[in-house]
Amino acid sequence: MIPFNRQARTARELDYVREALASHTSGDGPFCRRAQKMLEAELPGTRALVTTSCTHALEMSAILLDVGPGDEVVVPSFTFVSTANAFALRGAQVVFCDVRADTKNLDERALEAVVGPRTKVIVPVHYAGVGCEMDAIAEVAAACGASVVEDNAHGLFGAWRGRALGTFGRLATQSFHETKNFSCGEGGALVVGDASLVARAEILREKGTDRSRFFRGEVDKYTWCDVGSSYVLSDVLGAILVSQLEERDSIQGRRRRLWERYARELAAWSERTGAELPTVPEHCAQTFHLFYVVTRDLETRTALLAHLAERGVRATFHYVPLHLSPMGRRFGGRAGQCPVTERVSDGLIRLPLWADMTDDEQSQVLDAVTSFG
């Protein structure tokens, strides 16, 4: 069976893990600090804090922006549950926005209809590592006094009009989950674009204490300063992350070659069957995070998934619309509210794609797909 995903292996990961273990620094040690510096070098004007997950980075964002009961937070319905849950945990009202039919990103043209005087945060998600229309989103946010938090789980090293994804919002979040281009199994990062939030972000990440200042020699002891939790990443995982980030060009280059082959060799099949392939606007530098096809309806998608499985290919669908979930309905979600999301969710299939995928493995996937329909 061709799997959907495998984590990239790197030349130095085992050596780095041994080094981390030998240092007897199990949490937030030298490798975590190296990873942060590497991220900051690619995300100009930001401070990066590696965390236990992207989910936790989103939760930190909600706390940093003082989100609470009475506030509204706008998210795309076509996203992972963490995007909404982080703000729901603070008592906010989650407001769902539809996505664009082309990029599957938050539809900036639909934003004005869902924001209002209670809108505290807008969370664009750069789906598949293709940038949202950030100028328009920022304009709407400014008009209603909302902060922008980028969910950049798919978008590390992507860009929109030449500017790095993850540098547009007051805050942004990254994911290093096993399904991402760069992975340490579980992990994430909070990217702080607003310098006024850095000091408090460090405190929240360290159980609500000024422990970071203590380790820098800025105070003679650390103490409880604010609410917070234990969001620091293990240095063993930090070691794996550094080994992955060091091989950025190689990993991204291999993923690009695979992605472009899918696009090239599925073009005729797409024309014949009417299945939609990914759209990447010219002003977007994508990350080659995933390759998807969108079939015309749920019945066709179900048939294609079964067809692929019979031929030894493990493909998978993606997000179920949040506004139609049991929790989403508690926030007022209803059928027909986000029609593009509903159509895309019914039809979308993600194809296997990982950095070390062989040509023969990809050929097996391509043969299976093109023999359908």
Buried (B, 14 or more C-beta within 10 A) or exposed (E): EBEBBBBBEBEBBEEBBEBBEEBEBEBBBBBBBBBBEBBBEBBEEBBBBBBBBBBBBBBBBBBBBEBEEEBBBBBBBBBBBBBBBBBBEBEBBBBBBBBBBBBBBBBBEBBEEBBEEBBBBBBBBBBBBBBBBBEBBBEBBEEBEBBBBBBBBBBBBBBBEEEBBBBBBBBBBBBBBEBBBBBBEBBBBBBBBBEEBBBBBBBBBBBBBBBBBBEEEEEEEBEEBBEBBEBBBBBBBBBBBBBBBBBBEEBBEBBBBBBEBBBEBBEEBBEEBEBBBBEBBEEBBBBBBBBBBBBBEBEBBBBBBEBBEEBEBBBBBBBBBBBBBEBBEEBEBEEEBBEBBBBBBBBBBBBBBBBEBEEEBBEBBBEBBBEBB
